Structures are given as structure tokens and as C-alpha cells.
Amino acid sequence: MVIGLIVLAVGLPIGSSEAPIEMGTWEIAWFRIFSVPTEISPLSNVGILINESTLPANFDFIMSDPDFAVYTGSQDEIGLIAKTEIHVSNSGKARFEVGSDDGSALFIDGELAIDNWGLHGYEPMSKIVDLESGVHTLEIWWFEWHGAAVLSFKMDEKVTFGDPWYGRAVGGAIIIVGLAIMIISRPKRGK
Ligand SMILES: [Ca+2]
């Protein structure tokens, strides 16, 4: 039973595990836009490509107006398309978050994963996504019309896989077996 209690206490890592996600540099295409993209659509529909740069993989920081102006020459009526790849060593779940002022969208392997589009103040949106092992593409579309301009990105640096209840089930089963053995082997009184 003692063994069962120990497994119950430490058994959680048996059931669920984590594997790292490796992430490449973001390739950025900067746009000047001439009208508000009312629905999620390529920025080339409403503007022109004016610059290209890169951003570090981990840009989980908030960019302010002057940061964008370096690339766009303007703090308003701008946008970007950011592309990168992630390498997932083990299938599992990971959480993604994109926050923006104004609108943004996150695509994973070309599929819309987070829709944070529209004219609005800074607003983070997140989603937990099932990822197969292998290489996946990430793409962020963002635009800023007027006022404050912000974009942030966060991602779990690991996928979580397995069932966290499996370890507890093993611990529970060992406790039951331990109790049964104790009852069976308990010295009889009165002998
Ligand atoms: Ca704005």
C-alpha cells in the first residue's frame, strides 16, 4: 500500500509528459494599407508590400507604435504577415496566444486557428491545438488602422501528451492490491 501511495503522489508524470517544440525565426512582410480589411483577407488586397525583416522566434513581447514605424515609415495604416516553422518532436497539445490592436489572425498549416480580426483595442486570444509530430507552419496576419498599435505572440514551448489520469489509476490499483494483501496476510488475533 505504501508503494501505491508513493505512485499516487508521484505517478502524474507517468501519465502525461512534455516534449519540446523548436521554433524558427519569423519572416516578416510589412505592408502599408489604404483601407480597413473588414474580413480576414491577404493584406495585398488592401495595401502594398513595403519592407521585409525578421523577428526572433520568441516575440512574446508587445510592440509599440515606434517599433513598427522603423519598418513601415508610419505608425498607422500598416500591417504585417509573419511566417515561421515549428518542429514538434512528439504529438500532443500546445497553447497559442495572439494579442493585437487592431486585428490579427493565426494560421497553423494554412488553417485559421485564432480569429482576432476587426478594429479593436489590445485583446489577447488563445487556443489549445492538437499538433502531430513533425514540421508545422505558423502564419500571423495583423493590421493597424488608427490609434494604438500592438501585436504579441505566445506559444507553449512544449507539447503535453498522454493522459494525466493514467498515473493516478496505476497508483490507485497498487493501493487496492496492497490493502488486499494486508487483509489476507494480517495475523489472526486470539491464536
Ligand atoms: Ca489601433
Residues whose N, C-alpha, C, O or C-beta is under 5 A from the ligand:
A	BS01	CA	D101 D102 H120 W145 H146 G147 A148 A149
